[in-house]
Amino acid sequence: MLRAIVCLLCLFPLSAGEVPVHHGTVTLGPDSGHRFVGLGVSASNGGNPDYKDLSAATRNQMADLLWQQANARIIRLWASLPYLIPAEGSFDLSSFERKFLTSGYLAEARAAGCDTVLLAPAGIPAYLRKNPDSQPWENAEIKDDASATRYGEDLADLIVALHTEAGLLIDVTGVQNEPSSAIKFSPVQLKLALAALRSGLQDAGAPYNAIRLIAPENASVDGTCDDYVDALRNEPALWSA
């Protein structure tokens, strides 16, 4: 499992002008168990204006700040699963393609220096939620352990579809954003989803079996996060997946 510290930058200039420059240092000791792989950007492109509506000057300034001056290398693309997988066995990639691909967002980031694409799955498809009629972000809870396994399987299929249908091959994927917050997975259920995801990518063969996994993506490094980490560490094969 990929273990890394990724600093998420919230720089999104909407007008050309002077931007203050801040400097910082991150130091990891030899026994930290972590490997610093670089800075990254968490991207949703869900605001107003949309990325494609920004001026060329603003887009160029953002690219310079993030990918040149800050030397960021990782882009984390939010993937809203209730919309990407609207029904069992069905994918709708249109919103994802519009936000990140046809908008030029990802292509321009890569041209400026981004070299790693990290998928950030968020939310639970309706057919896998305890209450399928609930709003996608209102305390959505995975239905049961079997649904957690199915979730991982369907996420693997989605990753393949993003490549075969939209032309995007990701490098790394998460499993679920903040699994202990508004979106509810127990530590055991997250482990089941992760195992099914890895198995699905392995079964899909190259190049999908080389996609790296990152988990858990808890909001805070606290006792709750420890429960998720312990559940994963208790499965040696999964911990190294």
Backbone hydrogen bonds, N-H to C=O, Kabsch-Sander energy under -0.5 kcal/mol:
donor,donor_aa,acceptor,acceptor_aa,energy
2,L,213,L,-2.4
4,A,2,L,-0.6
5,I,35,R,-0.6
6,V,4,A,-0.6
7,C,5,I,-0.5
8,L,6,V,-0.6
9,L,7,C,-0.6
9,L,40,G,-1.5
12,F,10,C,-0.6
32,S,29,G,-1.6
35,R,3,R,-0.8
37,V,5,I,-0.5
37,V,35,R,-0.6
38,G,5,I,-0.6
40,G,7,C,-2.1
41,V,74,I,-2.6
43,A,41,V,-0.7
43,A,76,R,-3.2
53,D,50,D,-1.5
54,L,50,D,-0.5
54,L,51,Y,-1.6
59,R,55,S,-2.4
60,N,56,A,-2.5
61,Q,57,A,-2.1
62,M,58,T,-2.6
63,A,59,R,-2.4
64,D,60,N,-2.2
65,L,61,Q,-2.6
66,L,62,M,-2.7
67,W,63,A,-2.0
68,Q,63,A,-0.7
68,Q,64,D,-1.0
69,Q,64,D,-3.2
70,A,65,L,-2.0
72,A,66,L,-2.7
73,R,39,L,-2.5
74,I,39,L,-1.5
75,I,116,T,-2.6
76,R,41,V,-3.5
77,L,75,I,-0.7
77,L,118,L,-2.5
78,W,43,A,-2.1
78,W,76,R,-0.6
79,A,120,A,-2.6
80,S,78,W,-0.5
81,L,79,A,-1.1
81,L,122,A,-2.2
83,Y,80,S,-1.2
84,L,80,S,-2.2
85,I,81,L,-2.7
87,A,90,S,-0.7
90,S,87,A,-2.3
92,D,84,L,-2.4
97,E,93,L,-2.8
98,R,94,S,-2.3
99,K,95,S,-2.3
100,F,96,F,-2.4
101,L,96,F,-0.6
101,L,97,E,-1.8
102,T,97,E,-2.4
103,S,97,E,-0.6
104,G,101,L,-1.3
106,L,100,F,-2.4
108,E,104,G,-2.6
109,A,105,Y,-1.7
110,R,106,L,-2.6
111,A,107,A,-2.1
112,A,108,E,-1.3
113,G,109,A,-0.7
113,G,110,R,-1.0
114,C,109,A,-2.6
115,D,73,R,-2.1
116,T,73,R,-1.6
118,L,75,I,-3.0
118,L,116,T,-0.6
119,L,117,V,-0.5
119,L,172,V,-2.6
120,A,77,L,-2.9
122,A,79,A,-2.5
128,L,125,P,-1.9
129,R,126,A,-1.5
130,K,141,E,-2.8
134,S,131,N,-1.8
138,E,135,Q,-1.8
139,N,137,W,-1.1
142,I,184,K,-2.2
143,K,128,L,-2.7
148,A,144,D,-1.7
149,T,145,D,-1.9
150,R,146,A,-2.2
151,Y,147,S,-2.5
152,G,148,A,-1.8
153,E,149,T,-2.1
154,D,150,R,-2.9
155,L,151,Y,-2.3
156,A,152,G,-1.9
157,D,153,E,-1.9
158,L,154,D,-2.2
159,I,155,L,-2.3
160,V,156,A,-1.8
161,A,157,D,-2.3
162,L,158,L,-2.6
163,H,159,I,-1.1
164,T,160,V,-2.8
165,E,161,A,-2.9
166,A,161,A,-0.9
166,A,162,L,-0.6
167,G,163,H,-1.0
168,L,162,L,-2.6
169,L,167,G,-0.6
170,I,168,L,-0.7
171,D,117,V,-2.2
172,V,117,V,-2.1
173,T,212,R,-2.3
174,G,119,L,-2.3
177,N,121,P,-1.7
178,E,217,E,-2.1
181,S,178,E,-1.8
181,S,183,I,-0.5
183,I,178,E,-0.7
184,K,140,A,-3.0
184,K,182,A,-0.6
185,F,179,P,-2.6
185,F,183,I,-0.7
190,L,186,S,-2.6
191,K,187,P,-2.0
192,L,188,V,-2.3
193,A,189,Q,-2.5
194,L,190,L,-2.6
195,A,191,K,-2.4
196,A,192,L,-2.2
197,L,193,A,-2.4
198,R,194,L,-2.6
199,S,195,A,-2.3
200,G,196,A,-2.5
201,L,197,L,-2.2
202,Q,198,R,-2.4
203,D,199,S,-2.7
204,A,200,G,-1.4
205,G,201,L,-0.6
205,G,202,Q,-1.3
208,Y,205,G,-1.0
209,N,205,G,-1.4
210,A,207,P,-1.3
211,I,208,Y,-1.5
212,R,171,D,-2.3
214,I,173,T,-2.0
217,E,176,Q,-0.6
222,D,220,S,-1.4
226,D,222,D,-2.0
227,D,223,G,-1.4
228,Y,224,T,-1.3
229,V,225,C,-2.5
230,D,226,D,-2.9
231,A,227,D,-1.8
232,L,228,Y,-1.7
233,R,229,V,-2.7
234,N,230,D,-1.6
235,E,232,L,-1.6
238,L,235,E,-0.6
239,W,235,E,-2.8
240,S,236,P,-1.5
241,A,238,L,-1.7
